[in-house]
Amino acid sequence: MATATPEAVESRIVEALASFGPDIEQVTRTATFEELDIDSLDLVELAQIVEDEWGVELKGDDMKGLKTVGDAIDLVVARAA
Amino acid sequence: MGRNPLSTTDRRGCALVTGASRGIGAATAKVLAADGWPVGVGYNSGAAEAEAVVKEIEAAGGRAVALGGDVADTAVLDAHFTALEERFGTVLVLVNNAGVRRDGLSPQIKDDDWAAVLETNLGAAFRATRRAIPPMLKARHGRIVNIASVVGLRANPGQANYAASKAGLVGMTKTVAAEVARRGVTVNAVAPGLIATDMTADLDGELLKVVPARRPGTPEEVAACVRFLASDEAGYVTGATLTVDGGMSA
């Protein structure tokens, strides 16, 4: 399983989110999922990627509070530590 | 094999029908194969019958594979999906048909009668649905059809466990349908009434009195409805429960 350095997590999450539709330049730490048109099903897909890459299991309640790209990155980094 | 006008499938993918060695499941596997889907024919006890279904499909020019084991066991279910994915691609049609009955008036239904019926009829259907959905979301296409029962909609003394499992399927169908609708994945239920199968062979003529059509339905009549719900043409039908009951629940 890959080491979850903050840089690695950020890079993979940004890449995954961009694959769901938005231009990769738009996917910044402060961008909200709403602005990026990333919906709850996209986040389910993201959770699967995160689990496969780093073994971090995100449940529905964990995902509820996520508003921005930075929120997701920080959560995964904290959980993987 | 002639293509039905409801045909879905120049898509690369396949169908899984649980409990398909006989009855409604077998009839459904055959019509989905006729529509061009490679089909996983799930079975628990009826290995020879499942192989016969596969042979019949192959003889008609279709593709199918028999998949044995108890779908109430998550590992078995997962192995079915993996086998189909490796051989035919994404499971784009899932028909949750495997079901059991352990009848008795409520005071006589033991804990294990309750648990076994809920686990197989509802629990396995949920877990199969959960396993099927992520690849369907990625494919932006999927069809899940849950075989419920008219007993999930109206009373039938002696089947509290069965009724609870089937009513549960109807509720699960609606909510999962709403969750995934925006990705082109539909989830529907078919609620058969009295259908002439091995599973109902012990039921006598008494029940026919409440069937306005005054005859039992056939597995093929149920399969025809599943075939429609699995087709492209049914893309705007989701969260629905289609009764196939000769008017029993009307």
HADDOCK unambig.tbl for C-alpha pairs under 7 A between the chains (distance, minus, plus):
! none
